[in-house]
Amino acid sequence: MEKSIAIICGGGPAPGINTVISTVAKTFMKDGYKVIGVHHGYQGLLSEEPEVKVFDFHHADRIFSRGGSTLIMSRFKPKDSDFKSDFFQKK
């Protein structure tokens, strides 16, 4: 089984979020992980058909100093009952 991580961004815009996403993605890719960016935060993670971006090193490096966020954010606040393991089994 391939090692992978999912990156989600919850809440509103945050200065430097692309720098954080880039650094996390490159760190995990260096260690052999597949890095999956999930659009729309928890709402995307918990949806039936999540919109995702599989990162490669070039994309992660390119966004490092860009403004905005490469991942679409959401202010959705999940309840415990919203969580399911489908995403982690499919991706």
Secondary structure as GFF3:
##gff-version 3
##sequence-region A 1 91
A	DSSP	beta_strand	4	8	.	.	.	ID=ss1
A	DSSP	alpha_helix	17	30	.	.	.	ID=ss2
A	DSSP	beta_strand	34	38	.	.	.	ID=ss3
A	DSSP	alpha_helix	41	45	.	.	.	ID=ss4
A	DSSP	beta_strand	52	54	.	.	.	ID=ss5
A	DSSP	alpha_helix	57	63	.	.	.	ID=ss6
A	DSSP	three_ten_helix	80	82	.	.	.	ID=ss7
A	DSSP	alpha_helix	86	90	.	.	.	ID=ss8
###
